[in-house]
Amino acid sequence: MGPAIAGLRLLDRRSWCFLFTGLSFFAVILALMAMRIQPQERKPSTNSAIAKFAARISVCHEGSPIRSALLLAEFVESSGLQYSVFMPIFANDILHAGARGLGS
């Protein structure tokens, strides 16, 4: 919903694309809601929460693909992924440039 809110915030003709991008995610949400997954029985665990956590950490350290995926996610998150979310507000309120300043 971030792009949709940014589109409404900028209130420019070209910024309606942000609104339509945000609204396009409703199709994905509806598709996920339409999925019917069979419930599975869960067996109660006898291990403590700390033991389960330690087992999951050890799996992450042992498995190279899992470790690589976690390191990649950490790199992407720490390198400014949220930068693009705040740019419309920054361009409008701080720079007073609106959609034209954001796009150029």
RAHU-V170777 format. One record per residue. PSI is psi in radians with two decimals (none if undefined). OMEGA is omega in whole degrees, -180 to 180 (999 if undefined). Layout:
# RAHU-V170777
psi=PSI omega=OMEGA
psi=PSI omega=OMEGA
This chain:
# RAHU-V170777
psi=-0.16 omega=-179
psi=-0.86 omega=178
psi=-0.60 omega=179
psi=-0.73 omega=178
psi=-0.67 omega=178
psi=-0.66 omega=178
psi=-0.71 omega=177
psi=-0.58 omega=-178
psi=-0.67 omega=-178
psi=-0.53 omega=178
psi=0.98 omega=176
psi=2.72 omega=-178
psi=-0.73 omega=-178
psi=-0.32 omega=-177
psi=-0.11 omega=177
psi=-0.35 omega=177
psi=-0.55 omega=176
psi=-0.73 omega=179
psi=-0.80 omega=-179
psi=-0.57 omega=176
psi=-0.78 omega=178
psi=-0.70 omega=-180
psi=-0.45 omega=-180
psi=-0.35 omega=179
psi=-0.28 omega=177
psi=-0.56 omega=177
psi=-0.71 omega=178
psi=-0.74 omega=179
psi=-0.74 omega=178
psi=-0.68 omega=178
psi=-0.69 omega=178
psi=-0.63 omega=179
psi=-0.48 omega=-179
psi=-0.25 omega=-180
psi=2.39 omega=177
psi=1.95 omega=-178
psi=2.33 omega=-179
psi=2.31 omega=178
psi=2.54 omega=179
psi=2.53 omega=178
psi=2.40 omega=177
psi=2.31 omega=177
psi=2.36 omega=179
psi=2.41 omega=-178
psi=2.54 omega=178
psi=-0.16 omega=-180
psi=2.70 omega=177
psi=2.91 omega=180
psi=-0.63 omega=180
psi=-0.69 omega=179
psi=-0.70 omega=178
psi=-0.75 omega=180
psi=-0.75 omega=179
psi=-0.67 omega=179
psi=-0.70 omega=179
psi=-0.67 omega=177
psi=-0.73 omega=180
psi=-0.61 omega=176
psi=-0.69 omega=179
psi=-0.63 omega=-180
psi=-0.56 omega=-178
psi=-0.72 omega=-174
psi=2.07 omega=-179
psi=-0.76 omega=179
psi=-0.68 omega=180
psi=-0.76 omega=179
psi=-0.73 omega=179
psi=-0.72 omega=179
psi=-0.71 omega=179
psi=-0.70 omega=178
psi=-0.68 omega=177
psi=-0.77 omega=178
psi=-0.70 omega=178
psi=-0.72 omega=179
psi=-0.78 omega=-179
psi=-0.75 omega=-179
psi=-0.62 omega=-177
psi=-0.12 omega=-177
psi=0.34 omega=172
psi=0.62 omega=178
psi=-0.64 omega=-178
psi=-0.08 omega=180
psi=-0.77 omega=-177
psi=-0.40 omega=-180
psi=-0.66 omega=-176
psi=-0.13 omega=-177
psi=-0.72 omega=179
psi=-0.72 omega=179
psi=-0.71 omega=179
psi=-0.76 omega=-179
psi=-0.62 omega=-177
psi=-0.85 omega=-172
psi=-0.64 omega=-176
psi=-0.91 omega=-177
psi=-0.27 omega=-177
psi=0.73 omega=-178
psi=-0.34 omega=179
psi=-2.79 omega=-177
psi=-0.59 omega=180
psi=-0.71 omega=179
psi=-0.55 omega=179
psi=-0.66 omega=-177
psi=-0.31 omega=-176
psi=none omega=999
